[in-house]
Amino acid sequence: MTEQIKLSRVEPRLAELSYPITRDDAATELADVTVLMADGEENLGALVSEVGSDSFSSSTDLFEELQNVMPIEAVGEPGQSDGDA
């Protein structure tokens, strides 16, 4: 079953993984998670597979790298919220 989460829930979802974790293991564990963005959606596992590091010691490390591969359309217009606090 595919899980759908808003962009603002990505970081808490990453925190549910067991660390340290490899990029491949994280991508596999998140393969069924779809991130709902301001302009469309992306598979979280696929995004994780695109990050530069091979492993992560914390969810913060993974989240920071993930921000570098997120499509610019993910956040919509500057200053626009995804509506979820």
Buried (B, 14 or more C-beta within 10 A) or exposed (E): EEEEBEBBBBBEBBEEBEBEBEBEBBBBBBBEBBBBBBEEEBBBBBBBBEBEEEBBEBBEBBBBBBBEBBEEEBBBEEEEEBEEE
